[in-house]
Amino acid sequence: MTAVPGTAYGERVPQAAGGGVVGRVTAASPAARGGVRPGDTIVSVDGQPLRDVIDWQWLSDGPAVVLGVRTASGALGEQRLERDPGQLWGIEFTETVFDGVRTCRNRCAFCFVAQLPRGLRRALYLRDDDFRLSFLQGNFVTLTNLSDADVRRIAEEHLSPLYISLHAVDADVRRKLVCAREDRALERFDELLEAGIDLHVQIVLVPGVNDGEVLERSLTWLAEREGVLSLGIVPLGYTSHQSIFSDSYEVADRARQVIDQLRPWQEAFRQRDCVTWVYLADEFYLDAGVAVPPAEQYDGFPQFENGIGMVRSFVDEFAHDARRAAELAVLLHGTEVTLVTGELFAPVLERTLGASGFASGVRVLPVANRFFGGNVAVAGLLTAADLVPAIAQSASDGVFLVPAVVANSDGLLLDGVPAAELGMRSGREVRLISFDAGGLLSALRDVAASSPTS
């Protein structure tokens, strides 16, 4: 499977031809006064070409700059900008990299993108493996496509921390698991550490491949290296649109084995460094039926976006607003409202609501992910194909609250259906909401305020 139709593994996917396209210019800013307009392309700063936002930040770090600008009509020219100390230029770009996103050139057996069905939005098939997006956005990269020049740039500009997908350190396992054209990732890993670059690491755990003794060797190798700030262990995710995998760690005994294996490592690091260091994805605890660790054991949640600590954060935030939740439970008495979520999080949500005193009118609707199938059970991967019939066939009435994470910034679900159409298609009142504890409580307050019984 190719990363994007028409491109080869590892090549760049163009964003803009030579420079960065301006998406927004702040009113009365130096850029606005200098004549920069949305749609212009900034091709250089003081004669130096721009490859990405990082170049822009480096080259424009001064009181005055001369910009090479190509207007929307194609005209080339220069514009000199000046600013006061501490003042921003007032330019926002449409993309973070200008010379093309670097895509992955590996063929990892467990790659989730390779397991997607046909017909989804084009962007979903982009397998980025760009160290710049790792620095700017926290994307995990494999290091298998880094050149010597890339390593020098990372070191010289101190692009730290970076987020690295390592998976295993055993050479034979890496050949089987990562399937890289040329695998110098471990060498690059050490080069970055020697350059003073901090690294957050993840291992996607595949049953019978890189767990057990292989995982022990990976843990030992990483623990010996100063500068590895955190290690996240996440379970293999698989869809029904492939034929390699049929199970992961959703079996309770298997999930508990991983928890038990990691516990001595966590305890040793907490005793030595006062941090847990190696963290397990929430799925392991939920599938094993084991309580998630307390917040202090997540050490500031360094891999929160990797699904590590989200459950603990939600439960604690809800408990912190216990009085607010109790008041809402009274206000919502007699009002029907349904909280829509994935099958994985539904039991957590039900327990949290029950402990907060919400009446039976506030229900949880777990939606099975038949669109992707496999062991996909998180809310963020639900599509309209599953949400619409689940909501339409629900025995509940009233408002249905759906986590906004199901849609992208353009308001589209993964199967391309506009989130705004969920209500029309299901024949129910549907509201998209932020599904952190604060957002959920605010949404419940809004429902209570608009209820005829309030």
Stockholm file with secondary structure:
# STOCKHOLM 1.0

chainA/1-454         MTAVPGTAYGERVPQAAGGGVVGRVTAASPAARGGVRPGDTIVSVDGQPLRDVIDWQWLSDGPAVVLGVRTASGALGEQRLERDPGQLWGIEFTETVFDGVRTCRNRCAFCFVAQLPRGLRRALYLRDDDFRLSFLQGNFVTLTNLSDADVRRIAEEHLSPLYISLHAVDADVRRKLVCAREDRALERFDELLEAGIDLHVQIVLVPGVNDGEVLERSLTWLAEREGVLSLGIVPLGYTSHQSIFSDSYEVADRARQVIDQLRPWQEAFRQRDCVTWVYLADEFYLDAGVAVPPAEQYDGFPQFENGIGMVRSFVDEFAHDARRAAELAVLLHGTEVTLVTGELFAPVLERTLGASGFASGVRVLPVANRFFGGNVAVAGLLTAADLVPAIAQSASDGVFLVPAVVANSDGLLLDGVPAAELGMRSGREVRLISFDAGGLLSALRDVAASSPTS
#=GR chainA/1-454 SS CCSSTTCCTTCEECSSSSSEEEEEECTTSHHHHHTCCTTCEEEEETTEECCBHHHHHHHTCSSEEEEEEECTTSCEEEEEEECCTTCCCCEEESCSBSSCEEBCCCCCTTCSGGGCCTTSCGGGGCCBCCHHHHHHHCCEECSTTCCHHHHHHHHHTTCCCEEEECCCCCHHHHHHHTCCSSCCHHHHHHHHHHTTCCEEEEEEECTTTTSHHHHHHHHHHHHTSTTEEEEEEEECCCCSSCSSCSCCSCSHHHHHHHHHHHHHHHHHHHHHHSSCCEEECHHHHHHHTCCCCCGGGGTTCTTGGGTSSHHHHHHHHHHHTHHHHHHHHHHTTTCCEEEEEETTTHHHHHHHHHHTTCCTTEEEEEECCTTTCTTCCCGGGCCHHHHHHHHHTCSCCSEEEEEGGGBCTTSBBTTSCBGGGHHHHHTSEEEEECCSHHHHHHHHHHHHHHCTTC
#=GC SS_cons         CCSSTTCCTTCEECSSSSSEEEEEECTTSHHHHHTCCTTCEEEEETTEECCBHHHHHHHTCSSEEEEEEECTTSCEEEEEEECCTTCCCCEEESCSBSSCEEBCCCCCTTCSGGGCCTTSCGGGGCCBCCHHHHHHHCCEECSTTCCHHHHHHHHHTTCCCEEEECCCCCHHHHHHHTCCSSCCHHHHHHHHHHTTCCEEEEEEECTTTTSHHHHHHHHHHHHTSTTEEEEEEEECCCCSSCSSCSCCSCSHHHHHHHHHHHHHHHHHHHHHHSSCCEEECHHHHHHHTCCCCCGGGGTTCTTGGGTSSHHHHHHHHHHHTHHHHHHHHHHTTTCCEEEEEETTTHHHHHHHHHHTTCCTTEEEEEECCTTTCTTCCCGGGCCHHHHHHHHHTCSCCSEEEEEGGGBCTTSBBTTSCBGGGHHHHHTSEEEEECCSHHHHHHHHHHHHHHCTTC
//
